[in-house]
């Protein structure tokens, strides 16, 4: 049987002391021989081979299940797991033992126990007994073996309520060390509270429904404005077994506070109808309407009696705004807009009234600038975390979460140790079980710190938990189902709890903000890009007859550009912003001036038409077309070298705008045409064309008139001469004169069918 560790505070028996001395001598002989083996002078040191795990790290022990997580007196504890021999030798006479004790005092001892990896005699728990072991004749190297241990709870030696160390060890022999020794160990915790405690901690657990942006700014021109998604990945998360489906399914049976990003709800609602998905340079119809509808229906039913917290639309990155964006004009107004539409979005889709009074910076890391930004958007409560909001004095207990920080603002400080337990890969059964048992142990140890001081604690888990993390979180909360030392609460109630006067209420300095988090923030350029896009959108909006068809999808896309989910994905964030900008530019360019060729004026005055084309499906108005000339002798509308006329064009049509012109001399003039909004903002690209003036002078008119008069006189003379000749022939005889020749061939050529010269000719 494996060597049993001693209870703390007891002396080992003489036989056990002899056994330890013998083992030390056996272990020390190889060590002494190694120290005396000095390499020969000049000998090159041999390359050291990769070392296999030795000692109590030889066998990896995974504790996969522990049931029940919080046992009662009449229960039977079942522990199962996996052994993996990572050494270089086969282990013989392997034996798996369950170890329990001693009782831990305080949260610090729980942390210390979880940090140990190697087996420490006299510190690690002792074995339960020979009746509760599993034996393996051999454990070959690189081979894994599953095991299950079953022990009645009354055989565990549990005494007073509290947190007990629990461990599983494997002992055995190898060829090199042919004596029994501990070759692997895994530790866990066993909360022992057979009856409900007189004092219980109020526990608030946040359950976040947040996802990265999936919807573009693009919509189709149909009446429903069919949205376009960047991909169909959201459908995978909504489908059975997906991350978001698991969050709703698991959360439906847990006492949690739902923290919702309204953009996620809006995206799923859009998917529930007709939608399209980008595919290369084109789009294809989306096919996951049923999945989206099913998820929304399930969520609506779950939250109808629950507490819902609505974050600002698209979950904007408050720290990035505070540190890099607030000095870029317009940034704070975007945040305020995101907060304003949050409640409406949630009420419309889920039919519940959410609380919009909370801000949640990344990882609960705060400083004064982040709080200022959060409160500027209307939040009076900021969800912080205790590793950021450190206590200025050492308290013997964990204080309650609510802290007044001035200006009517409350910091709701989540417990860092509990909140970070579910980080990392929870898909491995051993990691998940370890997190669950440590969560239960920490909450019980927290309650025991000050049993007469009832406190309110908040847990803020990962912002976007994986399905495995969600399942682990659910198991941890299910372990508290008996309310033996905790009782559930919601976030609104936690924020209203009377603060602990001994707890710190001083905000951290800006320099204390974690460097790793600061490196992930959106750059200042991101907010400058957003400002540029918003400026173009503002100009475009003013000319539209149905601006809401453009303002709403682009406004949402601008909010998505500031999302917290872009952290660690700077390239994707840039690509999203560029796509929004490029699509807006493509829309604005649908209203443009038609290129015009050179114009020839053949007189002192004429009319010049300029055509405005509108390829949008909706009409545009409140536009102004301005013509300017670089020649002061060319005037428009009797008003000088510059003239403006209003423009209004129906969707899918073109409109010619006519300008009256006048000139006082021949020559050329360069004319520039450009569209403006009513407030004088330039719209689109300018267009230039040349106007050629070819005036007909009075002298030329006199010459032409004289030529015409001579032609008329010649015609009269020919007519008189011919009339006399006819009369003379009649008088000479029977009236039959000589045959007359046909009319002479005209002396002017046919009109040319060739194209006219370059440019347009505008008549008077």
ABEGO torsion letter per residue (X at the ends): XBBBBBBBGBBBBAAAAAAAAAAAAAAAAAAAAAAABBBBBGBBBBBBBBBBBBEAAABBBBBABBOBABBBAABBBBBBBBBBBABABBBBGBBBBBBBOBBBBEAAAAAAAAABABBBBGABBBBAEAABBBBBABBBBGBBBBBBBBBBAAAAGBBBBEBBBBBBBBBEBBAABABBBBABBBBBBBBBBABBBABBBBBBBBBBBBBBBABBABBBABAAGBBBBABAAAAAAABBGBAAAAAAAAAAABBBBBBBBAAAAAAAAAAABBBBBBBEABBBBBAAAAAAAAAAAAAAAAAAABBBBBBBBGGBBAAAAAAAAAABBGAAAAAAAAAAAAAAAAAAAAGBBBBAABBBBBGGBBBAAAAAAAAAAGBABBBBBAAABBBABBBABBBBABBBAEGGBBBBBBBAAAAAAABEBAABAAAAAAAAAAAAAAAAAAAAABAABBBBBBBBBBABBBAAAAAAAAAAAAAAAAGAABBBBBAAAAAABBBBAABBABBBBAAABBAAAAAABBBAAAAAAAAAAAAAAAAAAAABABAAAAAAAAAAAAAAAABAAABGBAAAAAAAAAAAAAAAAAAAAABBBBBBBBBBBBEABBBBBBBBBBABABBBBGBBBBBBBABAABBBGGAEABBBBBBBBBBGBBBBBBBBBBBABBEBBBBBBBBBBAAGBBBEBBBBBBBBBBBBBAAAAAAAAAAAAAAAAAAAAAAAAAAAAAAAAAAABAGBBBBBBBBBBBABBBBBABBBBBEBBBBX
